[in-house]
Every structure is written in structure tokens, then in C-alpha cells.
Amino acid sequence: MRSAYPSTAPVWRPVTFLGGLLALWIAVGSPLRSLDEEMLVVHMVKHLLVMAVAAPLLLLGASHLPLAYPFFHWPPVARMTRALTHPVLCWLSATLVVMVWHVPAVFELGMRSDWGHLLQFICFFAGGLLFWWPVIQPWQKARWSRWSIPVYLFLATLPCDVLSAYLTFCDNVVYSPYLGASRAFNASALHDQQAAGALMWVFITFVYLFPAVVITVQILSPGGQRGPEHASATPLFTAGRASIFRQGG
């Protein structure tokens, strides 16, 4: 691919794209799938892999794919993309996906059938892509100040913190399907729920903190103060400056 399109992308982009596909496979195609209905912590791992690992890796890896690039610059598609990827809409979409699917009645609906599982997966995957789009900004230039991205990420942790704290410190089992499930490691349903809440709390905090710190360091570095009209199409991993993936250039 790099031989055919030498100026298209550094080597880390296809690596991250394949990493995103691997995360999706682990979540929905690996033996982990068989434990989904037995342990809430496994169910939580699947959600985190789809929304917080696979989605950003796929966006990072696909940012300069030569086949996707002209398609997303086609005027009708570009206008629709700009409308759907406004930061407020992206934040609300991802937050609603997380909160609504963790309402006990809706959660149980997703556990009852294969189509419920499929619908839940589609919502989490689409919500993850929308959430990370303003951070990574593939196929388009930034339309907002880069200082807004750390704030965007910080605000996104708040609803997740509320949900994870509730699951961690609640004295009752919230999701009834796990009351009678046969769990590995002989863990009780309550302990399983507390582990799932703690996992979500810690994982989301660090996954959102990392890009916020990287972007803040880039902004504060010499030459980092630029308006949105001059920002890179992928501000989190700008070329030519100090970057954690600089070796790909």
C-alpha cells in the first residue's frame, strides 16, 4: 500500500486500523463472546473494546485511506458529515448510548435475543465513532479550537463516572439476568457488578485522559498556538512536531 501511495500515510496508520479490527473481533467474535451472558464484567469489557478502543483506532487508521479520502470530500457527503459530527451532537450521542443501554429494562432487552445484541453493538460502535470524530477529525480540517478537545474529553468522563460509581457502590444487583447466571471464578453477582463498575471507572478515565494530555502538551509547545483554520486534519497526531507516533513519518 505504501509502495503504491508513498505520500498517503505513515506506517502506524494501517497498524492502528488492524488494531481496531482486532479489538472488534475480540469483542464480538472471540471466545469472550461466550462469557457475555455469564459475567457483567465481560459484558463491560466488550463495550469498552468497541467504543473506546476499536472506534478511535479505526478512525486513526482510516484517516488517509486513498479510497475513502475522495469519497468523504464529495460535497453531499462532506456536508452531511459536517452536520453529523458537530461536537455537541457527538457528545450527546455517545452519552445517550452509554446511559440508555445501561437502564436495567433496556439492558435486559439487549440480553434477550441475538437482534438485541446486534442492535446494542451497532449503537455502541456508532456512538464510539461519533464520539472520537471531533478528537481525531479524519478527512476534514478542525472547526473548533483545539483547547475545546480536552474540555470535551473531560465532560465525557462525568456521566461515565456517575454510572460506574453507581455500579461499584450499589448494594443491590442492578441487572437481574446475572442473578442466576453461572459465573467463572465463583464470584457473586454483586462482586461481578462491582468489578464491572470499577473497570469502567478506571479504564474510561485513563483512555480519555491520555489524548487530553497529548493535545494539551502539543498546544503548549512552541508553535502549538494555532487557530482552527490552520489545524491539522488529525490534531491529536500532527506530523512534523513532537508526536508519540513520530517514527511513522
Secondary structure, DSSP 8 states (H G I E B T S, - for coil): -TTTSTTT--THHHHHHHHHHHHHHHHHTSGGGGGTTT-HHHHHHHHHIIIIIIHHHHHHHHTT-TTHHHHHTSHHHHHHHHHHT-HHHHHHHHHHHHHHHTSHHHHHHHHHSHHHHHHHHHHHHHHHHHHHHHHH-TTS---S-TTHHHHHHHHHHHHHHHHHHHHHH-SS-S-GGGTS---GGG--HHHHHHHHHHHHHHHHHHHHHHHHHHHHHHHHSTT----GGG--SSGGG-TTS--TTGGG-
